Amino acid sequence: MGPLSARLLMQRGRPKSDRLGKIRSLDLSGMKLLSEHLDPKLLSRLKQLQELDLSNNQLETLPANLGLSHLRVLRCANNQLGDVTALCQFPQLEELSLEGNPFLTVTAHWEKFKAALSPEEAEKAQADFVRSAVRDVRYGPESLSEFTQWRVRMISEELVASGGIQVREADVPERPPKATAAREPRAKPVALKRPDDTPLSLSPNKRVCTSSSSAHVEGSDGSQPTLEPLHFLQCHSKNNSPRDLETQLWACAFEPAWEEGQAGATSQTVATCGGEAVCVIDCQTGIVLHKYKAPGEEFFSVAWTALTVVTQAGHKKRWSVLAAAGLRGLVRLLHVRAGFCCGVIRAHKKAIATLCFSPTHETHLFTASYDKRIILWDLGVPNHDYEFQASQLLTLDTASIPLRLCPVASCPDTYLLAGCEGGCCCWDVRLDQPQKRRVCEVEFVFSEGAEAAGRRVDGLAFVNEDVVASKGNSLGTICLWSWSQTWMGRGKQSTLAVVVLARLQWSPTKLAYFSLSTCPDEGIVLCGDEEGNVWVYDVRHILTQPPPRPAAPQAPTQILKWPQPWALGQMVTKTMVNTVVANPTFTYLTALTDSNIVAIWKRQ
């Protein structure tokens, strides 16, 4: 490939135009470009360029004076970049892809360093390598900021200790935007810490591994599997500041292992959201594989799906897509493997509280908003340019703000449950019905009395195809109830009393918005609390036990206690665990806290 020409740029630019100044998106991928082919004088004429794809080339550096002041998306995957400090020239940059640039990693520096040593010098040269890495490895718009130096040092020490096993950078400092959107009122109520919950000063550690110290476990059955804390990460911090203990983390979801072809199987990859970032984490290593940031956004929910797409060569492949949404009412569709946002749906005028994909239709997505509406979208299948054309299928009106969504396990194409500020409601979501806008069909009542209806339900999940776990209607307990037995008594009623199977003893706190989750294959219910504990319930005996069932609330099988401060490098003394999610095999458990900590546990 020779130098670029204006004609070539117009051919590969979008929208089609005879003027470079009108091009907003430019694809220069796979052209065997060298650094010297990027002519600053030519590229600076792209005054309106917002997206630039330079992936799959042979670039070693980026020119420092490209003049692309409006660039928001830059893809440089699979090049030979060794220094990306030139990114500071793009003040509006929001999305960046750098996968496959081997010389950006500490690992590559280690290989180069080792190659220059004789075998007898290798052992005594470890300290020299760490100093060399901190001095020479350059990563990010601000070449060696204080955090980057610390992060490179930590990775280097890990690499030396592991004998050279590859370790990837977990966090990349991102240049803060010059201006952020005007702050809207917080869309999700925040449960405040008690006055005596004062955190200790935070060490510079962005990740602390504690796999050598067992979890403090309380429970009624000593034969239960041991869960040990594996990693504690602070990957959502504002400007990567180790002092940020305020960023709220709201939701996490494990990526289904679609390629394995096994029902219920999942990978060890989990997505977390909070603040302006969505992170994708490898639970085994604690490495943040990808980080997507949207300045001015506050993410409240994430959900995975897998789409079957047809490549330009005509081959079918499965492609994982992560949907993320929050304060701005936008749904962002993230191509996780490629590391960029490939679609945005302007779903609601107010904040989106939660998302949920249909378990039977891979392109159907429910969004629930503070505008008191739930909308069912069909994302469609993306084209060759990874573009979506979403369409709206249904609008479901709610009497109060919907907080949790849950398609009915035995008939997900027929009914949708939602836990709301005012209670638990159900809608008919069959697409063969004529009405495209629908009101709640049934509201569920959990106890007798005038105040039975209208109580917040902030936890909702199916334990199996029939049994539902819900939380919020009564203090200190989680309710297990039967969908089928409850629905049998419906008739024409608009209010139904649930058929309670059992109650699980939980924290007596009056604080709200602690989300519960389940592992249906394992018969497990999980929930965090205001003290940083994770309550684990094995309910398999309840699911198989015929009536009458015990009237007293069942105690948790285990309570995972928050590790002592010394185990976290003096990170925090107390913290609230507001979200807990485990993969279906109950191998990994991820907990999110109000102190900006992602905790990962592993079953031994």
C-alpha positions in Angstrom: 0.0 0.0 0.0 1.3 3.4 -0.9 0.5 6.9 0.5 -3.2 7.7 0.9 -5.0 9.8 -1.6 -8.1 12.1 -1.4 -9.9 9.8 -3.9 -9.3 6.7 -1.8 -10.5 8.5 1.4 -13.8 9.5 -0.4 -14.3 5.9 -1.6 -13.9 4.5 1.9 -15.6 7.3 3.8 -19.2 7.7 5.0 -21.4 9.4 4.1 -20.5 9.3 0.4 -19.3 12.8 -0.6 -17.0 14.5 -3.1 -15.6 16.6 -0.2 -13.3 15.3 2.5 -14.8 17.8 5.0 -18.1 16.1 5.0 -16.9 12.6 5.9 -17.9 11.5 9.4 -16.7 7.8 9.3 -13.7 6.4 7.6 -12.6 2.7 7.3 -8.9 2.2 6.5 -8.7 -1.3 8.0 -6.8 -4.2 6.4 -4.8 -2.0 4.0 -1.3 -2.9 5.1 -0.7 0.8 6.1 2.6 1.8 7.6 2.9 4.8 9.9 4.5 6.9 7.1 1.3 6.4 5.0 -0.7 8.5 7.4 -0.3 12.0 5.8 -1.2 14.6 8.4 -1.7 17.3 5.8 -4.3 15.1 4.0 -6.0 13.6 7.0 -6.4 17.1 8.7 -8.9 17.9 5.9 -11.3 15.5 7.5 -12.8 18.3 9.6 -16.0 16.4 10.6 -14.5 12.9 11.1 -15.9 11.1 14.2 -15.0 7.5 13.6 -11.7 6.1 12.2 -10.9 2.4 11.8 -7.1 1.7 11.4 -7.3 -1.9 12.6 -5.4 -4.8 10.9 -2.6 -2.7 9.5 1.2 -2.4 10.3 1.3 0.9 12.2 4.1 1.4 14.7 3.2 4.9 15.7 0.4 7.5 15.2 1.4 10.9 13.8 1.1 13.6 16.5 -0.5 16.3 14.3 -3.5 14.6 12.5 -5.8 17.5 13.4 -8.9 15.3 14.0 -10.5 17.4 16.7 -13.9 15.8 16.5 -12.7 12.1 16.6 -14.8 10.1 19.0 -14.1 6.5 18.0 -10.7 5.1 17.1 -10.0 1.5 16.2 -6.3 0.4 16.1 -6.5 -3.3 16.8 -3.9 -5.7 15.3 -1.1 -3.3 14.6 2.4 -2.9 15.9 1.8 0.2 18.1 4.4 0.7 20.8 3.5 4.2 21.9 0.0 5.7 21.9 0.8 9.0 23.7 -0.3 10.7 20.5 -3.9 10.0 21.6 -3.8 13.2 23.6 -4.4 15.1 20.4 -8.0 13.8 20.3 -9.9 15.7 23.0 -13.3 14.2 22.1 -12.2 10.5 22.1 -14.7 8.2 23.7 -14.0 4.7 22.4 -10.7 3.1 21.7 -9.7 -0.4 20.5 -6.1 -1.5 20.9 -6.3 -5.3 21.0 -3.5 -7.2 19.3 -0.7 -4.6 19.7 1.9 -6.8 21.3 4.4 -4.2 22.1 2.0 -2.2 24.2 2.1 -4.9 26.9 4.5 -5.5 29.8 4.7 -9.1 28.6 6.3 -8.0 25.3 8.8 -5.9 27.3 9.6 -9.0 29.4 10.3 -11.1 26.3 12.6 -8.4 24.8 14.3 -8.0 28.2 14.8 -11.8 28.6 16.2 -12.2 25.1 19.1 -9.9 26.0 20.1 -11.9 29.1 22.3 -14.9 29.4 20.7 -17.8 31.5 23.0 -17.1 34.5 21.9 -13.5 34.4 18.2 -14.1 34.3 17.6 -14.8 38.0 19.4 -11.8 39.4 17.9 -9.5 36.8 14.3 -9.5 38.0 14.6 -6.2 39.9 16.3 -4.6 36.9 13.4 -5.7 34.7 10.8 -4.1 37.0 12.7 -0.8 37.0 13.1 -1.1 33.2 9.4 -1.7 32.7 8.4 1.3 34.8 10.9 3.5 32.8 10.2 2.2 29.3 6.7 0.9 28.9 4.5 3.7 27.6 0.7 3.4 27.6 -1.9 6.1 27.4 -2.4 9.7 26.4 -0.4 10.9 29.5 2.6 8.7 29.0 3.6 7.7 32.5 1.0 9.1 35.0 1.4 8.1 38.6 -1.2 5.4 38.3 0.2 4.0 35.1 3.7 3.7 36.7 2.2 1.9 39.6 0.1 -0.4 37.3 3.1 -1.3 35.2 5.2 -2.0 38.3 2.5 -4.3 39.7 2.1 -6.2 36.4 5.9 -6.5 36.1 6.2 -8.0 39.6 3.3 -10.4 38.9 4.9 -11.5 35.7 8.3 -12.1 37.3 6.7 -14.1 40.1 4.7 -16.2 37.7 7.8 -17.2 35.7 6.7 -15.2 32.6 3.1 -16.2 32.2 1.3 -13.6 30.2 -0.5 -10.9 32.2 -2.5 -8.2 30.5 -3.1 -4.6 31.7 -6.4 -4.4 33.7 -6.8 -0.7 33.5 -5.8 1.9 30.9 -5.9 5.5 32.2 -8.3 7.5 30.0 -8.0 11.2 29.4 -10.9 13.0 31.2 -13.3 14.8 28.9 -13.0 18.6 28.8 -16.7 19.0 29.5 -19.4 16.6 30.7 -23.1 16.7 30.3 -25.1 18.7 32.8 -25.8 16.5 35.8 -29.3 15.2 36.0 -30.9 14.2 39.2 -29.7 10.8 40.4 -32.0 8.2 38.7 -31.6 5.5 41.3 -32.0 6.1 45.0 -28.8 5.5 47.0 -28.8 3.6 50.3 -26.6 5.7 52.5 -23.9 4.3 54.7 -24.4 4.5 58.5 -22.4 7.3 60.2 -20.0 4.8 61.7 -19.1 3.2 58.4 -16.0 5.2 57.8 -13.6 3.7 55.2 -9.9 3.5 55.8 -7.6 5.3 53.5 -7.2 3.4 50.3 -3.8 2.1 49.2 -2.8 2.6 45.5 -3.8 -1.0 44.8 -6.4 -1.2 42.0 -6.6 -4.9 42.4 -5.8 -7.0 45.5 -5.7 -10.8 45.2 -6.6 -12.7 48.4 -6.9 -16.2 47.2 -4.6 -17.4 50.0 -7.1 -16.3 52.7 -10.3 -18.3 53.0 -13.6 -16.6 53.3 -15.2 -16.4 56.8 -18.2 -18.6 56.3 -21.1 -19.0 58.7 -23.7 -21.6 58.0 -25.9 -24.4 59.1 -24.2 -27.1 57.1 -20.4 -27.6 57.3 -20.5 -29.8 54.2 -21.2 -26.9 51.9 -18.6 -26.1 49.3 -16.0 -23.5 50.3 -16.1 -20.2 48.6 -12.8 -18.2 48.7 -12.2 -14.6 47.8 -10.2 -14.5 44.6 -10.0 -10.8 43.5 -11.0 -7.4 44.6 -11.0 -4.7 41.8 -11.5 -1.0 41.7 -11.9 -0.8 37.9 -14.8 1.8 37.7 -12.9 4.7 39.5 -13.2 8.2 38.1 -10.0 9.0 36.2 -8.6 5.7 37.6 -8.2 7.4 41.0 -7.5 4.9 43.8 -9.1 7.4 46.2 -12.5 7.0 44.6 -14.8 5.2 47.0 -17.9 6.9 45.9 -18.7 5.5 42.4 -21.8 3.4 42.7 -21.7 -0.1 41.1 -25.2 -1.3 40.1 -25.3 -4.5 38.0 -23.3 -7.4 36.7 -24.0 -10.4 34.4 -22.0 -13.4 33.3 -21.5 -14.0 29.6 -23.2 -17.1 28.4 -20.7 -19.6 26.8 -22.6 -19.9 23.5 -19.8 -21.7 21.7 -19.9 -24.6 24.1 -23.5 -25.6 23.0 -24.4 -26.6 26.5 -27.7 -25.4 28.1 -26.9 -23.2 31.0 -23.1 -23.2 30.5 -21.3 -19.9 31.0 -17.8 -18.6 30.6 -15.8 -17.2 33.4 -16.4 -13.7 31.9 -18.5 -11.2 33.8 -19.7 -7.7 32.8 -20.1 -5.0 35.5 -21.4 -1.5 35.3 -21.2 1.6 37.4 -20.4 5.3 37.0 -19.5 6.1 33.4 -18.0 2.7 32.7 -18.8 -0.9 31.7 -16.1 -3.4 32.4 -15.7 -7.0 31.2 -13.6 -9.1 33.6 -12.0 -12.5 33.5 -12.9 -14.0 36.9 -10.1 -16.5 37.0 -7.3 -14.0 36.5 -9.0 -10.8 37.7 -8.0 -9.1 34.4 -10.3 -6.4 33.0 -10.4 -7.6 29.4 -12.3 -4.6 28.1 -13.5 -1.2 29.4 -16.1 0.9 27.7 -16.6 4.5 28.9 -19.3 7.0 28.1 -18.5 10.4 29.7 -21.6 11.9 31.3 -23.4 8.6 31.5 -24.2 6.6 34.6 -24.8 2.9 33.8 -27.4 1.0 35.8 -27.8 -2.3 34.0 -26.1 -4.7 31.6 -27.5 -7.8 29.8 -25.9 -10.3 27.3 -27.2 -11.9 24.2 -25.7 -13.9 21.3 -26.6 -13.2 17.7 -26.1 -15.3 14.6 -24.5 -13.1 12.0 -23.3 -13.7 8.4 -19.8 -12.6 7.6 -18.9 -10.9 4.3 -17.5 -14.3 3.2 -20.9 -15.9 3.8 -20.1 -17.8 7.0 -22.4 -17.9 10.0 -20.9 -17.2 13.4 -22.2 -16.5 16.9 -21.4 -13.1 18.2 -21.8 -12.0 21.9 -23.4 -8.6 22.3 -23.6 -6.7 25.6 -26.4 -4.2 26.1 -25.8 -1.4 28.7 -28.1 1.4 29.8 -28.6 4.0 32.5 -29.1 7.6 33.3 -29.5 9.0 29.8 -32.2 6.6 28.6 -29.9 5.2 25.9 -29.2 1.5 25.2 -25.6 1.0 24.0 -24.9 -2.2 22.2 -21.3 -3.2 22.7 -19.3 -5.5 20.5 -17.1 -6.8 23.4 -14.5 -8.8 21.4 -13.8 -5.9 19.1 -14.1 -3.3 21.9 -16.4 -0.7 20.5 -20.0 0.4 20.6 -21.8 -0.7 17.5 -25.3 0.7 18.1 -27.3 3.1 20.2 -31.0 3.0 20.8 -32.7 6.1 22.1 -35.1 4.0 24.2 -36.6 6.3 26.8 -36.6 10.0 27.7 -35.8 9.2 31.3 -33.3 6.9 32.9 -33.3 3.1 32.3 -33.4 1.1 35.5 -32.9 -2.4 34.1 -32.5 -4.5 30.9 -33.5 -8.0 30.1 -33.1 -10.1 27.0 -35.8 -12.7 26.1 -34.5 -16.2 26.8 -36.1 -17.5 23.6 -35.6 -14.6 21.1 -32.0 -13.5 20.9 -32.8 -10.1 19.4 -35.7 -9.2 21.8 -34.7 -6.8 24.5 -36.9 -5.4 27.4 -36.0 -2.0 28.7 -37.6 -0.6 32.0 -37.5 3.1 32.7 -38.2 5.7 35.2 -40.8 7.0 32.8 -43.0 4.1 34.1 -42.8 2.2 30.8 -41.4 -1.1 29.8 -40.6 -1.4 26.1 -39.9 -4.6 24.1 -37.4 -4.0 21.2 -36.4 -6.1 18.3 -32.7 -5.3 17.7 -32.6 -7.2 14.4 -29.4 -8.7 13.1 -26.5 -6.3 12.4 -25.3 -5.8 8.8 -21.7 -6.1 7.7 -20.9 -2.7 9.1 -22.2 -3.9 12.6 -25.2 -1.5 12.3 -28.5 -2.3 14.1 -32.0 -1.2 13.0 -34.0 -1.6 16.2 -37.8 -1.6 16.1 -40.3 -1.2 18.9 -42.7 -4.2 19.4 -44.6 -3.4 22.6 -45.1 -0.8 25.3 -46.1 -1.9 28.8 -47.4 0.8 31.1 -46.6 0.6 34.8 -48.2 2.3 37.8 -44.8 2.8 39.5 -41.1 2.6 38.5 -40.1 -0.9 37.4 -36.9 -2.1 39.1 -36.5 -5.8 38.0 -37.6 -7.7 34.9 -38.2 -11.4 34.8 -39.8 -13.4 31.9 -41.9 -16.2 33.3 -39.6 -19.3 33.1 -42.2 -21.8 31.9 -43.8 -19.4 29.3 -41.3 -16.5 28.6 -43.1 -15.6 25.3 -46.4 -15.2 27.1 -45.9 -13.4 30.4 -43.4 -10.9 31.9 -43.0 -10.2 35.6 -41.7 -7.0 37.0 -40.7 -5.9 40.5 -41.7 -2.3 40.9 -41.6 0.5 43.4 -45.3 -0.3 44.0 -45.3 -4.1 44.0 -45.0 -7.1 41.6 -46.9 -6.9 38.4 -47.4 -9.1 35.3 -48.1 -8.4 31.6 -49.2 -10.4 28.6 -46.4 -10.0 26.1 -47.7 -12.3 23.3 -46.9 -10.6 20.0 -49.9 -12.2 18.2 -52.3 -9.9 20.2 -53.4 -6.7 18.4 -52.7 -4.2 21.2 -49.2 -2.8 21.1 -49.6 -0.8 24.3 -50.8 -2.7 27.4 -51.4 -2.1 31.0 -50.6 -4.5 33.9 -52.9 -7.6 33.9 -52.3 -8.8 37.4 -50.7 -7.4 40.6 -49.4 -9.9 43.1 -50.1 -9.5 46.9 -47.7 -11.2 49.3 -49.6 -10.8 52.6 -53.0 -9.9 54.0 -54.0 -6.4 55.1 -54.6 -3.0 53.6 -50.9 -2.4 53.0 -50.3 -5.7 51.2 -50.4 -4.1 47.8 -48.1 -1.2 46.9 -44.9 -2.5 48.6 -41.6 -2.2 46.7 -40.2 -5.4 45.1 -36.5 -4.9 44.5 -35.5 -8.5 44.0 -37.0 -11.0 41.6 -35.8 -14.2 39.9 -36.9 -17.7 39.1 -35.3 -20.5 41.1 -36.7 -23.1 38.6 -39.5 -23.2 36.0 -42.1 -22.6 38.7 -40.7 -21.1 41.9 -40.1 -17.4 42.1 -37.8 -15.7 44.7 -38.8 -12.1 45.5 -37.7 -9.6 48.1 -38.9 -6.3 49.4 -42.5 -6.9 50.5 -41.6 -7.9 54.1 -38.6 -6.9 56.1 -36.0 -9.5 56.9 -37.2 -12.2 54.6 -37.0 -13.4 51.0 -40.2 -15.0 49.7 -40.4 -18.2 47.6 -43.7 -18.6 45.8 -45.3 -20.8 43.1 -46.1 -19.2 39.8 -48.3 -22.0 38.6 -50.3 -22.4 41.8 -50.8 -18.7 42.1 -51.9 -18.3 38.4 -54.4 -21.1 38.7 -56.4 -19.0 41.1 -56.6 -16.0 38.8 -60.0 -16.1 37.2 -60.8 -12.6 36.2 -59.1 -11.0 39.2 -56.7 -8.1 38.8 -55.1 -8.8 42.2 -53.7 -12.2 43.2 -52.4 -13.4 46.5 -49.3 -15.4 45.9 -49.0 -19.1 47.1 -46.0 -18.9 49.4 -43.9 -22.0 49.6 -41.3 -20.8 52.1 -39.6 -17.7 53.4 -35.8 -17.3 53.8 -34.3 -15.4 56.7 -32.4 -12.3 55.5 -31.0 -9.1 57.0 -33.6 -7.0 58.9 -32.3 -3.8 57.3 -34.8 -1.1 56.1 -32.4 -0.1 53.3 -33.6 -1.0 49.8 -32.2 -2.0 46.4 -30.3 -5.1 47.3 -30.8 -7.3 44.2 -31.1 -11.0 44.7 -30.2 -13.7 42.1 -30.4 -17.4 41.6 -28.5 -20.4 40.2 -31.5 -22.6 39.0 -29.3 -25.6 38.1 -27.9 -25.6 41.6 -31.0 -24.6 43.5 -29.2 -21.6 45.0 -30.5 -18.1 46.0 -28.1 -15.3 46.7 -28.4 -11.8 48.2 -26.0 -9.2 49.6 -26.6 -7.0 52.6 -25.7 -3.7 54.3 -22.8 -5.2 56.2 -20.9 -6.5 53.1 -22.1 -10.1 53.6 -23.3 -12.5 50.9 -26.2 -14.7 52.0 -26.3 -18.1 50.3 -29.4 -20.4 50.4 -29.5 -23.9 49.1 -33.3 -24.4 48.6 -33.3 -27.7 46.7 -35.0 -29.5 49.6 -37.8 -26.8 49.5 -38.3 -27.3 45.8 -38.9 -31.0 46.2 -40.6 -31.1 49.6 -44.4 -31.7 49.5 -46.7 -29.5 51.7 -46.9 -28.7 54.5 -43.7 -26.8 54.5 -41.9 -25.2 57.5 -43.6 -22.0 58.7 -40.5 -20.5 60.2 -38.1 -18.7 57.8 -35.2 -20.8 56.7 -31.7 -19.7 57.8 -29.1 -19.2 55.2 -26.9 -22.2 54.3 -23.9 -19.9 54.3 -23.0 -16.3 55.0 -19.9 -15.1 53.3 -18.3 -12.5 55.5 -16.5 -9.5 54.0 -12.7 -10.1 54.5 -10.9 -8.3 57.2 -9.3 -4.9 56.1 -5.8 -6.3 56.2 -6.8 -8.8 53.5 -7.8 -6.0 51.2 -4.7 -3.8 51.7 -6.7 -1.5 54.1 -9.3 -0.9 51.4 -12.5 -0.6 53.4 -13.7 -1.6 56.8 -17.4 -2.0 55.9 -19.3 -1.9 52.7 -22.8 -2.7 51.3 -23.1 -5.5 48.8 -26.0 -4.5 46.7 -25.7 -7.0 43.8 -24.5 -10.6 43.8 -24.5 -12.9 40.7 -23.0 -16.3 40.2 -22.6 -18.3 37.0 -25.0 -21.3 36.6 -22.5 -23.8 37.8 -21.9 -21.7 40.9 -18.1 -21.7 40.2 -17.6 -18.0 40.3 -19.6 -15.4 42.3 -19.3 -11.7 41.7 -20.4 -9.1 44.2 -20.7 -5.3 43.7 -20.4 -2.8 46.6 -21.4 0.8 47.2 -17.7 1.5 47.9 -16.6 1.0 44.2 -15.3 -2.5 44.8 -15.9 -5.5 42.5 -15.4 -8.7 44.6 -14.9 -12.1 42.9 -15.2 -15.4 44.8 -14.5 -18.9 43.6 -15.9 -22.2 44.8 -13.1 -24.6 45.7 
